[in-house]
């Protein structure tokens, strides 16, 4: 892979990953409630799902979904249901003020549970497979071995995504300092809940 091609890919991915989406919103809300350090498990879950999607796309799973609209619909409806469920749960969550003293934060979720939640968010969008199938091949030089190129692209994508997870995680932790009043906490919960529901409804209208 030429350096020029890699730079083009990196710049595109840097802007793409920085755009708020379900993964970034999930990381930020976990950081608001549990702190950036404890939200690392959620970041790892989201990242594991992303890498799995990228490799699945590279191995042709996206072609299977495109050839089987019924399978795509099953996965799509499951993703919609999960995102809407998260939105409703966030909307109705406790409005108690956030204790910004890191030593006083009591983790109500274990790291494995936070990992599973992050993974479920990341894997719940089958449209990501279609995107990866259309996006990655544009940076592949057919005259060179493809597997090393895919490995470079996936590694670059994963590293860039993790950078933005850290940015959103630190931002969420700082945001927690402003949510010390129940009214503000309730407004934050309803805003994030509404956004999750919006992501779900947007996924509902997607097609392979």
LINGIVEN-V137785 format. One record per pair of residues at least 4 apart in sequence whose C-alpha atoms are under 7 Angstrom apart, sorted by the first residue. I is the first residue (numbers start at 1). J is the second residue. D is the distance in whole Angstrom. If there is no record, write none. Layout:
I,J,D ; I,J,D
//
This chain:
1,5,7 ; 1,6,7 ; 1,141,7 ; 1,149,6 ; 2,6,6 ; 3,7,6 ; 4,8,6 ; 5,9,6 ; 5,139,6 ; 6,10,6 ; 7,11,6 ; 8,12,6 ; 9,13,6 ; 9,139,7 ; 10,14,6 ; 10,156,7 ; 11,15,6 ; 12,16,6 ; 13,17,6 ; 13,157,6 ; 14,18,6 ; 14,160,6 ; 15,19,7 ; 17,161,6 ; 17,164,7 ; 18,164,6 ; 20,24,6 ; 20,25,7 ; 21,25,6 ; 22,26,6 ; 22,121,7 ; 22,196,7 ; 23,27,6 ; 23,46,6 ; 23,121,6 ; 23,122,6 ; 24,28,6 ; 24,165,6 ; 24,168,6 ; 25,29,6 ; 26,30,6 ; 27,31,6 ; 27,39,7 ; 27,42,6 ; 27,43,6 ; 27,165,7 ; 27,168,7 ; 27,169,6 ; 28,32,6 ; 28,168,5 ; 28,169,5 ; 28,172,5 ; 29,33,6 ; 29,172,6 ; 30,34,6 ; 30,39,6 ; 31,35,4 ; 31,36,5 ; 31,39,5 ; 31,169,5 ; 31,172,5 ; 31,173,5 ; 32,172,5 ; 32,173,5 ; 32,175,7 ; 32,176,5 ; 33,98,7 ; 34,38,6 ; 34,39,6 ; 34,105,7 ; 34,107,6 ; 35,39,6 ; 35,173,5 ; 36,40,7 ; 36,169,5 ; 36,170,6 ; 36,173,6 ; 39,43,6 ; 40,44,6 ; 41,45,6 ; 41,111,5 ; 41,114,6 ; 41,115,5 ; 42,46,6 ; 42,114,5 ; 42,115,5 ; 42,117,7 ; 42,118,5 ; 43,47,6 ; 43,118,6 ; 43,165,6 ; 44,48,6 ; 44,115,6 ; 45,49,6 ; 45,115,4 ; 45,116,6 ; 45,118,4 ; 45,119,4 ; 46,50,6 ; 46,118,5 ; 46,119,5 ; 46,121,7 ; 46,122,5 ; 47,51,6 ; 47,158,7 ; 48,52,6 ; 48,119,7 ; 49,53,6 ; 49,119,5 ; 49,122,5 ; 49,123,5 ; 50,54,6 ; 50,122,6 ; 51,55,6 ; 51,154,7 ; 51,158,7 ; 52,56,6 ; 53,57,6 ; 53,129,6 ; 54,58,6 ; 54,132,6 ; 54,154,7 ; 55,59,6 ; 56,60,6 ; 56,61,5 ; 57,61,5 ; 57,62,5 ; 57,129,6 ; 57,132,6 ; 57,133,5 ; 58,133,7 ; 60,64,7 ; 61,65,7 ; 62,66,6 ; 62,129,5 ; 62,130,6 ; 62,133,6 ; 63,67,6 ; 64,68,6 ; 65,69,6 ; 65,71,6 ; 65,72,5 ; 66,208,5 ; 68,72,6 ; 69,73,6 ; 69,208,7 ; 70,74,6 ; 71,75,6 ; 72,76,6 ; 72,126,7 ; 73,77,6 ; 74,78,6 ; 75,79,6 ; 75,126,6 ; 76,80,6 ; 76,125,7 ; 76,126,6 ; 76,203,7 ; 76,204,7 ; 77,81,6 ; 77,204,7 ; 78,82,6 ; 79,83,6 ; 79,124,4 ; 79,125,6 ; 80,84,6 ; 80,200,4 ; 80,201,7 ; 80,203,6 ; 80,204,6 ; 81,85,6 ; 82,86,6 ; 83,87,6 ; 83,196,6 ; 83,197,6 ; 83,199,7 ; 83,200,5 ; 84,88,6 ; 84,196,6 ; 84,197,5 ; 84,200,6 ; 85,89,6 ; 86,90,6 ; 86,193,7 ; 86,196,7 ; 87,91,6 ; 87,193,4 ; 87,194,6 ; 87,196,5 ; 87,197,5 ; 88,92,6 ; 88,193,6 ; 89,93,6 ; 90,189,5 ; 90,190,7 ; 90,192,7 ; 90,193,5 ; 91,189,5 ; 91,190,4 ; 91,193,5 ; 93,189,7 ; 95,182,5 ; 95,185,5 ; 95,186,5 ; 96,182,5 ; 97,179,7 ; 97,180,5 ; 97,181,5 ; 97,182,5 ; 97,185,6 ; 98,176,7 ; 98,179,6 ; 98,180,5 ; 99,104,7 ; 99,105,7 ; 99,180,7 ; 100,176,6 ; 100,177,6 ; 101,105,7 ; 109,113,6 ; 109,114,6 ; 110,114,6 ; 111,115,6 ; 112,116,6 ; 113,117,6 ; 114,118,6 ; 115,119,6 ; 116,120,6 ; 117,121,6 ; 118,122,6 ; 119,123,6 ; 120,124,6 ; 127,131,6 ; 128,132,6 ; 129,133,6 ; 130,134,6 ; 130,208,7 ; 131,135,6 ; 132,136,6 ; 133,137,7 ; 140,146,7 ; 140,149,6 ; 142,146,7 ; 146,150,6 ; 147,151,6 ; 148,152,6 ; 149,153,6 ; 150,154,6 ; 151,155,6 ; 152,156,6 ; 153,157,6 ; 154,158,6 ; 155,159,6 ; 156,160,6 ; 157,161,6 ; 158,162,6 ; 159,163,6 ; 160,164,7 ; 161,165,6 ; 162,166,6 ; 163,167,6 ; 164,168,6 ; 165,169,6 ; 166,170,6 ; 167,171,6 ; 168,172,6 ; 169,173,6 ; 170,174,6 ; 171,175,6 ; 172,176,6 ; 175,179,7 ; 179,184,5 ; 179,185,5 ; 181,185,6 ; 182,186,6 ; 183,187,6 ; 184,188,6 ; 185,189,6 ; 186,190,6 ; 187,191,6 ; 188,192,6 ; 189,193,6 ; 190,194,6 ; 191,195,6 ; 192,196,6 ; 193,197,6 ; 194,198,6 ; 195,199,6 ; 196,200,6 ; 197,201,6 ; 198,202,6 ; 199,203,6 ; 200,204,6 ; 201,205,7 ; 202,206,7
//
